[in-house]
């Protein structure tokens, strides 16, 4: 009887570990798809910005480098993601 209880506990631990693995794999797949979508949206925004910049150049408007280049990251240190979660 003791062997059955031990084997049941071991299988529960395996199931729990398998659930955790499945959860993390699913999370990574979802986040990967979200990242792909974000890159796609960023690409569209970049194309639109280039179209507007070229239209302004054709109209004779000189754009500053700082307008065309992305703004530098703020110098304030952001907390690590672990602290936010």
Secondary structure, DSSP 8 states (H G I E B T S, - for coil): -HHHHHHHHHHHHHHHHHHHHHHHHHHHHHHHHHHHHHHHHHHHHHHHHHHHHHHHHHTT----HHHHS-----SS----HHHH-
